Structures are given as structure tokens and as C-alpha cells.
């Protein structure tokens, strides 16, 4: 699992398939990432568990494809 301190606000979040998933708003606690609502098709914040993160460089790279992430992310 990635270190939460590596995840920076406004970093792009990318699925394992290379597809844009969203943009980091901030870490919500120690175990999930809150995405910006401005970058969301439905205008809501979405949350991704930290354990879905494969690695972090200038982007947050997930271990799941974007369509799976969007199907399984939470809105609260």
C-alpha cells in the first residue's frame, strides 16, 4: 500500500489502464482519497481507498482500471 503522505492535493489519479479517474482534493483520514467534485461527471466528491493505489510519482496510479474504480468508488 502507498504511503498517504506521498499523495498531494491536485495530483492526477490514473487507473491501471492509463485512463484519467480524477484529481485529488485531499486525503480523508489516513485510508482514503477524496477526489475533487469539479473533475467529476456527476458533480460529487468520490472517495477511493488508499489500498487501491499501486504507486505514486507526480500522479497517483491505481491498481484497478478506471471503469472498475468508477463502478466501485464511494460518494460518502
GUMIVO-584067 format. One record per atom (N, C-alpha, C): residue number from 1; atom name; x, y, z. Coordinates in Angstrom, 2 decimals. Example, Ala and Ser with C-alpha at 12.3 -4.5 7.8 and 13.67 -1.06 7.14 Angstrom:
<sites>
[site 1, 'N', [13.19, -5.69, 7.80]]
[site 1, 'CA', [12.30, -4.50, 7.80]]
[site 1, 'C', [13.20, -3.30, 7.80]]
[site 2, 'N', [12.85, -2.25, 7.08]]
[site 2, 'CA', [13.67, -1.06, 7.14]]
[site 2, 'C', [12.90, 0.03, 7.87]]
</sites>
This chain:
<sites>
[site 1, 'N', [0.84, -1.18, 0.00]]
[site 1, 'CA', [0.00, 0.00, 0.00]]
[site 1, 'C', [0.89, 1.25, 0.00]]
[site 2, 'N', [0.42, 2.27, -0.67]]
[site 2, 'CA', [1.17, 3.52, -0.76]]
[site 2, 'C', [1.15, 4.25, 0.57]]
[site 3, 'N', [2.11, 5.11, 0.76]]
[site 3, 'CA', [2.19, 5.97, 1.93]]
[site 3, 'C', [1.31, 7.19, 1.68]]
[site 4, 'N', [0.35, 7.44, 2.56]]
[site 4, 'CA', [-0.59, 8.55, 2.39]]
[site 4, 'C', [0.11, 9.90, 2.28]]
[site 5, 'N', [1.27, 10.04, 2.88]]
[site 5, 'CA', [1.98, 11.32, 2.83]]
[site 5, 'C', [2.51, 11.62, 1.43]]
[site 6, 'N', [2.59, 10.62, 0.56]]
[site 6, 'CA', [3.05, 10.82, -0.81]]
[site 6, 'C', [1.96, 11.43, -1.70]]
[site 7, 'N', [0.72, 11.36, -1.27]]
[site 7, 'CA', [-0.40, 11.80, -2.09]]
[site 7, 'C', [-0.64, 13.29, -1.86]]
[site 8, 'N', [-0.49, 14.05, -2.92]]
[site 8, 'CA', [-0.57, 15.51, -2.85]]
[site 8, 'C', [-1.87, 16.03, -3.44]]
[site 9, 'N', [-2.36, 17.12, -2.89]]
[site 9, 'CA', [-3.55, 17.77, -3.43]]
[site 9, 'C', [-3.32, 18.14, -4.88]]
[site 10, 'N', [-4.35, 18.00, -5.68]]
[site 10, 'CA', [-4.38, 18.35, -7.10]]
[site 10, 'C', [-3.58, 17.40, -7.99]]
[site 11, 'N', [-3.10, 16.26, -7.43]]
[site 11, 'CA', [-2.43, 15.26, -8.26]]
[site 11, 'C', [-3.48, 14.53, -9.10]]
[site 12, 'N', [-3.10, 14.20, -10.31]]
[site 12, 'CA', [-3.99, 13.43, -11.18]]
[site 12, 'C', [-4.02, 11.98, -10.72]]
[site 13, 'N', [-5.20, 11.38, -10.74]]
[site 13, 'CA', [-5.38, 9.97, -10.38]]
[site 13, 'C', [-5.65, 9.21, -11.68]]
[site 14, 'N', [-4.87, 8.15, -11.90]]
[site 14, 'CA', [-4.91, 7.41, -13.15]]
[site 14, 'C', [-5.16, 5.93, -12.86]]
[site 15, 'N', [-6.09, 5.34, -13.61]]
[site 15, 'CA', [-6.36, 3.91, -13.49]]
[site 15, 'C', [-5.21, 3.08, -14.03]]
[site 16, 'N', [-5.24, 1.79, -13.74]]
[site 16, 'CA', [-4.20, 0.87, -14.22]]
[site 16, 'C', [-4.15, 0.81, -15.74]]
[site 17, 'N', [-5.26, 1.18, -16.37]]
[site 17, 'CA', [-5.34, 1.19, -17.83]]
[site 17, 'C', [-4.87, 2.51, -18.44]]
[site 18, 'N', [-4.38, 3.43, -17.60]]
[site 18, 'CA', [-3.86, 4.71, -18.08]]
[site 18, 'C', [-4.92, 5.78, -18.25]]
[site 19, 'N', [-6.16, 5.49, -17.89]]
[site 19, 'CA', [-7.27, 6.42, -18.07]]
[site 19, 'C', [-7.42, 7.32, -16.84]]
[site 20, 'N', [-7.63, 8.61, -17.08]]
[site 20, 'CA', [-7.85, 9.60, -16.02]]
[site 20, 'C', [-9.08, 9.22, -15.21]]
[site 21, 'N', [-8.93, 9.19, -13.88]]
[site 21, 'CA', [-10.03, 8.88, -12.98]]
[site 21, 'C', [-10.53, 10.14, -12.28]]
[site 22, 'N', [-9.61, 11.01, -11.90]]
[site 22, 'CA', [-9.99, 12.22, -11.19]]
[site 22, 'C', [-8.77, 12.98, -10.71]]
[site 23, 'N', [-9.03, 13.94, -9.82]]
[site 23, 'CA', [-7.98, 14.78, -9.26]]
[site 23, 'C', [-8.12, 14.76, -7.74]]
[site 24, 'N', [-7.00, 14.61, -7.05]]
[site 24, 'CA', [-7.02, 14.56, -5.58]]
[site 24, 'C', [-7.48, 15.90, -5.02]]
[site 25, 'N', [-8.49, 15.87, -4.17]]
[site 25, 'CA', [-8.88, 17.03, -3.38]]
[site 25, 'C', [-8.01, 17.05, -2.13]]
[site 26, 'N', [-8.04, 15.94, -1.38]]
[site 26, 'CA', [-7.16, 15.76, -0.23]]
[site 26, 'C', [-7.34, 14.35, 0.32]]
[site 27, 'N', [-6.49, 13.98, 1.26]]
[site 27, 'CA', [-6.66, 12.72, 1.97]]
[site 27, 'C', [-7.78, 12.92, 2.98]]
[site 28, 'N', [-8.67, 11.96, 3.04]]
[site 28, 'CA', [-9.77, 11.97, 4.00]]
[site 28, 'C', [-9.42, 10.93, 5.06]]
[site 29, 'N', [-8.81, 11.40, 6.15]]
[site 29, 'CA', [-8.28, 10.47, 7.13]]
[site 29, 'C', [-7.00, 9.85, 6.62]]
[site 30, 'N', [-6.68, 8.68, 7.14]]
[site 30, 'CA', [-5.43, 8.03, 6.74]]
[site 30, 'C', [-5.61, 6.95, 5.69]]
[site 31, 'N', [-6.87, 6.66, 5.32]]
[site 31, 'CA', [-7.06, 5.49, 4.49]]
[site 31, 'C', [-7.86, 5.70, 3.20]]
[site 32, 'N', [-8.27, 6.94, 2.91]]
[site 32, 'CA', [-8.96, 7.14, 1.63]]
[site 32, 'C', [-8.69, 8.51, 1.04]]
[site 33, 'N', [-8.78, 8.55, -0.29]]
[site 33, 'CA', [-8.52, 9.76, -1.06]]
[site 33, 'C', [-9.85, 10.37, -1.47]]
[site 34, 'N', [-10.00, 11.66, -1.22]]
[site 34, 'CA', [-11.19, 12.38, -1.67]]
[site 34, 'C', [-10.83, 13.06, -2.99]]
[site 35, 'N', [-11.65, 12.83, -4.01]]
[site 35, 'CA', [-11.43, 13.45, -5.32]]
[site 35, 'C', [-12.25, 14.73, -5.44]]
[site 36, 'N', [-11.76, 15.66, -6.25]]
[site 36, 'CA', [-12.48, 16.92, -6.45]]
[site 36, 'C', [-13.81, 16.67, -7.15]]
[site 37, 'N', [-14.81, 17.45, -6.79]]
[site 37, 'CA', [-16.10, 17.31, -7.46]]
[site 37, 'C', [-16.11, 18.04, -8.80]]
[site 38, 'N', [-15.23, 19.02, -8.97]]
[site 38, 'CA', [-15.16, 19.76, -10.23]]
[site 38, 'C', [-14.72, 18.88, -11.39]]
[site 39, 'N', [-14.03, 17.79, -11.07]]
[site 39, 'CA', [-13.49, 16.88, -12.08]]
[site 39, 'C', [-14.39, 15.66, -12.25]]
[site 40, 'N', [-15.58, 15.69, -11.66]]
[site 40, 'CA', [-16.48, 14.56, -11.67]]
[site 40, 'C', [-17.67, 14.81, -12.60]]
[site 41, 'N', [-18.04, 13.82, -13.37]]
[site 41, 'CA', [-19.16, 13.97, -14.30]]
[site 41, 'C', [-20.48, 14.23, -13.59]]
[site 42, 'N', [-20.63, 13.72, -12.35]]
[site 42, 'CA', [-21.88, 13.93, -11.63]]
[site 42, 'C', [-21.81, 15.07, -10.62]]
[site 43, 'N', [-20.68, 15.78, -10.57]]
[site 43, 'CA', [-20.54, 16.94, -9.69]]
[site 43, 'C', [-20.45, 16.61, -8.21]]
[site 44, 'N', [-20.10, 15.37, -7.87]]
[site 44, 'CA', [-19.98, 14.95, -6.48]]
[site 44, 'C', [-18.53, 14.57, -6.16]]
[site 45, 'N', [-18.20, 14.66, -4.87]]
[site 45, 'CA', [-16.93, 14.12, -4.42]]
[site 45, 'C', [-17.02, 12.60, -4.44]]
[site 46, 'N', [-15.93, 11.95, -4.80]]
[site 46, 'CA', [-15.85, 10.49, -4.75]]
[site 46, 'C', [-14.64, 10.13, -3.91]]
[site 47, 'N', [-14.68, 8.96, -3.30]]
[site 47, 'CA', [-13.62, 8.51, -2.39]]
[site 47, 'C', [-13.06, 7.19, -2.88]]
[site 48, 'N', [-11.73, 7.10, -2.81]]
[site 48, 'CA', [-11.02, 5.91, -3.25]]
[site 48, 'C', [-10.17, 5.41, -2.07]]
[site 49, 'N', [-10.27, 4.12, -1.74]]
[site 49, 'CA', [-9.44, 3.59, -0.66]]
[site 49, 'C', [-7.95, 3.66, -1.01]]
[site 50, 'N', [-7.15, 3.96, -0.03]]
[site 50, 'CA', [-5.70, 4.03, -0.23]]
[site 50, 'C', [-5.14, 2.70, -0.72]]
[site 51, 'N', [-5.75, 1.60, -0.35]]
[site 51, 'CA', [-5.22, 0.30, -0.77]]
[site 51, 'C', [-5.43, 0.01, -2.26]]
[site 52, 'N', [-6.13, 0.87, -2.98]]
[site 52, 'CA', [-6.23, 0.76, -4.44]]
[site 52, 'C', [-5.05, 1.40, -5.14]]
[site 53, 'N', [-4.21, 2.13, -4.41]]
[site 53, 'CA', [-3.07, 2.84, -5.00]]
[site 53, 'C', [-1.93, 1.85, -5.23]]
[site 54, 'N', [-1.47, 1.81, -6.47]]
[site 54, 'CA', [-0.34, 0.96, -6.83]]
[site 54, 'C', [0.97, 1.67, -6.50]]
[site 55, 'N', [1.10, 2.92, -6.97]]
[site 55, 'CA', [2.29, 3.72, -6.67]]
[site 55, 'C', [1.98, 5.20, -6.92]]
[site 56, 'N', [2.87, 6.04, -6.41]]
[site 56, 'CA', [2.71, 7.49, -6.54]]
[site 56, 'C', [4.01, 8.06, -7.08]]
[site 57, 'N', [3.89, 8.86, -8.14]]
[site 57, 'CA', [5.00, 9.69, -8.61]]
[site 57, 'C', [4.40, 11.09, -8.72]]
[site 58, 'N', [4.46, 11.74, -9.84]]
[site 58, 'CA', [3.76, 13.02, -9.96]]
[site 58, 'C', [2.25, 12.80, -10.07]]
[site 59, 'N', [1.85, 11.55, -10.31]]
[site 59, 'CA', [0.45, 11.14, -10.39]]
[site 59, 'C', [0.20, 10.05, -9.35]]
[site 60, 'N', [-1.09, 9.80, -9.09]]
[site 60, 'CA', [-1.48, 8.68, -8.24]]
[site 60, 'C', [-1.95, 7.57, -9.19]]
[site 61, 'N', [-1.22, 6.47, -9.21]]
[site 61, 'CA', [-1.51, 5.35, -10.11]]
[site 61, 'C', [-2.25, 4.26, -9.33]]
[site 62, 'N', [-3.39, 3.86, -9.85]]
[site 62, 'CA', [-4.21, 2.86, -9.18]]
[site 62, 'C', [-3.94, 1.47, -9.73]]
[site 63, 'N', [-4.30, 0.46, -8.96]]
[site 63, 'CA', [-4.12, -0.93, -9.36]]
[site 63, 'C', [-5.35, -1.48, -10.08]]
[site 64, 'N', [-6.39, -0.66, -10.24]]
[site 64, 'CA', [-7.62, -1.07, -10.93]]
[site 64, 'C', [-7.84, -0.19, -12.15]]
[site 65, 'N', [-8.48, -0.74, -13.16]]
[site 65, 'CA', [-8.83, 0.05, -14.34]]
[site 65, 'C', [-9.86, 1.11, -13.98]]
[site 66, 'N', [-9.89, 2.20, -14.73]]
[site 66, 'CA', [-10.74, 3.35, -14.44]]
[site 66, 'C', [-12.22, 2.97, -14.35]]
[site 67, 'N', [-12.69, 2.11, -15.25]]
[site 67, 'CA', [-14.11, 1.75, -15.20]]
[site 67, 'C', [-14.47, 0.98, -13.94]]
[site 68, 'N', [-13.56, 0.16, -13.44]]
[site 68, 'CA', [-13.78, -0.58, -12.19]]
[site 68, 'C', [-13.77, 0.39, -11.02]]
[site 69, 'N', [-12.84, 1.32, -11.02]]
[site 69, 'CA', [-12.76, 2.33, -9.96]]
[site 69, 'C', [-14.06, 3.12, -9.89]]
[site 70, 'N', [-14.52, 3.60, -11.05]]
[site 70, 'CA', [-15.74, 4.41, -11.09]]
[site 70, 'C', [-16.98, 3.62, -10.70]]
[site 71, 'N', [-16.95, 2.33, -10.93]]
[site 71, 'CA', [-18.07, 1.48, -10.51]]
[site 71, 'C', [-18.08, 1.28, -9.00]]
[site 72, 'N', [-16.87, 1.19, -8.41]]
[site 72, 'CA', [-16.76, 0.78, -7.01]]
[site 72, 'C', [-16.43, 1.89, -6.01]]
[site 73, 'N', [-16.13, 3.11, -6.50]]
[site 73, 'CA', [-15.80, 4.18, -5.55]]
[site 73, 'C', [-17.03, 4.55, -4.72]]
[site 74, 'N', [-16.81, 5.25, -3.62]]
[site 74, 'CA', [-17.94, 5.66, -2.78]]
[site 74, 'C', [-18.14, 7.16, -2.89]]
[site 75, 'N', [-19.35, 7.60, -2.55]]
[site 75, 'CA', [-19.68, 9.03, -2.60]]
[site 75, 'C', [-19.81, 9.63, -1.21]]
[site 76, 'N', [-19.58, 8.85, -0.18]]
[site 76, 'CA', [-19.57, 9.40, 1.19]]
[site 76, 'C', [-18.72, 8.57, 2.10]]
</sites>
